[in-house]
Amino acid sequence: MNANPSGTRNFLDRNRILNVAIDFANTHGADALTMRKLAQQLNCGVMSLYNHVANKDELLTDMLDRVVGEFDPPEFAGDWKSTMRASAQSANRVLLKHHWAVGEWSLRMPGPNRIRYMDSILKVMTLAGLSSLIIYRGYHAITMHIVGFSQQQIGYHKALGPEFATKVEGFLSGLGDAHPYLADHVQAHLDETEDCDEFLFVLDLILDGLDPSAPCL
């Protein structure tokens, strides 16, 4: 079957393929993406895609690297915590936009953009005078917070959606008096104001703990 019945030439390149694939994943998720569906979005034959990308696995690896390329990498400018904070917030915003990317993070080997991003974090921590062991563990703490917290935000949004308050209230009423401490915590979710940036709150706890004089426990 001719995927382009008009007979006009449908220009394909890797950049266009990645852009369309990312748009599809943003709407439908990475699991729903197939080479056939992507070809339909691009109005081309499936075999045409294989001139530019080997398979879906390679496609997802490059898609994730494209997403990481949207992060603002940290650049050392005296106050290393401020630049790390701004970079982490940028990464969080991008990951919330491309919600599927967090699920691919640990499944993909780093591409060029992610390698540069990783190196920039380690460079800033090194120039800040942190010890090699704190850099090693601190890097993991920062990156796991960025990806893990973003994944939790995305999960809550999918699970609760626009009916967040109704579902949480239902869960709270089901606790009764048997679990008063959890009930207080759940109530705090309902009382939470929009100006509370929990991502930044936890990030600051991590950054404040990564002091040159901090013990490595």
N, C-alpha and C positions, 0 to 999 in steps of 0.2 A: 504493500500500500504506500502511495506517495504521501509523505508527511507534509509536503509543501505543494498542494495542488495548483497553486497559482503559477508555478513554474519559475518564480523569481528566486534568485540565489539567496539562501539563508546563511549569512555570515556567522561562522563559529570560531571562537578562539577560547583559550583556557580561562581568560579573565571573565568573559561573558558567561561561560558555563558555571564558574564559581559564584558569580553574582546571582544568577538565577537559582542555583542550588541552595544558596544561603537564604534567599527570600522564601523559597519553598519550605525549608526547615524551620524558619522563623514562624511560619503559619501552621504547618502540619507536624513538625517534629522530625528529627533525623531518622527515626525508625520507619516513618512513612515514605521516606525518600527512596526511590528505586531509579535505576538507569532508564527504564522505560518511561516512568512518570516525568523524569527530567527531560527526556527527549521530547515528550509531548509539550512541556512548557516551552521548550526551545524551538518547537515546530520543525523538528529534524528527525532523521532516522536514528534508531538506537546505535547502529554500527558507526555512525558519524562521531559519536561521543568518544569512542575508543581510539580515535586518532589524536585525542587530546588528554585523556585520562585512562589509566589502565583498568580500574574497577571502582566499585563504591568505596572500598576501604581507602584507596588512595585519595579519592574525592573528599571523603570526610576529613582525612588528615590535612589536606590543603585548605578545606573550608575552615577548620579550627584555627589553622595558622593565620588565615586571613582575618578572622575575628580578633586574635591576639594582636594583630597589626593595628587595631583600633585603640588599643590601650595607650595611655600616656605613660611612657617609661620614666622612672625616677632619674633625676640628674642631680648629682651632688652640688649643693650651693651653700654650704656652711651648716644649715639646719637640716640634717639628714632625716629627722623624723617628719618634718613638714612635707618634704618632697616625697617621702615614702607614703605618707598619709594621702596626699593628693593623687599619687599614682594608683594606690589601692582603691580609692573611691572611683577613679576612672575605670579600672578593671571591673569593679562591681557593677557599675552602670552598663557597661558593654555586655557583660554576661547576662544581666537581667533582660537586655534587649534581645540577645541571641540565646534564649533559654535552653536550647538543646545542647549548647557547647559544654556545659558543666558535666553532662553525662559522657562526653567524649574525652574529657581532659586526661584521665588516667589511662585511657585506651590507646592514645596516640603518641608516637615518638615526636619530639619537638621538631618543628620546622624552623626556617630562618628567622621569622618574626618572634617566635617563642624563645629561641636561643638568645636573640638580642635582648629580649625582655628579662630573661633569667640572669643574663650576664650583668645587666644594668642594676638589678637589685643587689647582687653580690658586690658589685663595684662600689655602690653607695655605702653599703655596710662596712666594706673594707676601709674606705676613705674616712668613715666615721670613727675609726680606731677600735672597732670591736675585735675581740680575740677570734682566732680561727674557729674554735669550737662553738662559740656563741653565734658566729656567722653561719656555721653549718646547721645548727639547730634552729636559729632564728629565721633563716631563710625558709625552712620547712614550716615553721609556725605562721609566718606571714602568708605564704602562698596557700597553705591549707586553709587558713582563715578566709582568704579571698574566695577560693573555689567552694569550700564547704559551706560558708555562710550564704553565698549566693545560691547554692543548690537548695538550701533549706528555705530561703525566701521563695524560690520558684516552686518548690514542693507545696508550701503552704498556700500559695496563690492558686495552684491547680486544685488542691484538695478542698479549699474553703471558698475560693472565688468571691463573687459579690455578696454571697450569703454568710460572710465571715461571722458577723455578730450573732446571727440567728443560730448558727451551728455551734459556736463557742458557748452561747447561753444554754443551749440544749445539753452540751457536755457538762457544763457547770452544774446544772440542776440535777444531773444524774449522779453527781458525786455525793450529794446529800451531806451528812455530818461525819461520814466515815473518814474522809481525807481532808481535814481542814487546811493543811498547809498547801496542798495542791490547789484547793479551791481558792485560796488567797492569791496564788500565782496566776490562775486562770482569770480571776477577776481583774488582775493587773493588766492582762492583755486587753480586756474590754475598756479599761480606764486609760490606756496608753494614748498619749497625744501624738500628733503627726510630727512635732518638732523633736521627737526622740529618735536619734540616729543610732540604733543599736549596733549596726555594722561598725561605725566609727568608734563607739564606746569600747567594744571588744578589741578593735585594732589598737586603740591607744593603750589598753592594758598590756598588749603584747609589746608594743614599741617601748613603753616605759620600763618594761622588764629587761629589754635588751640594752642595758647600760654597760659601758666598758668595764665598770667595776662589779657588775652583777655576777653572782655565782652561777655556775652551770650545774643545775641540779639534775 
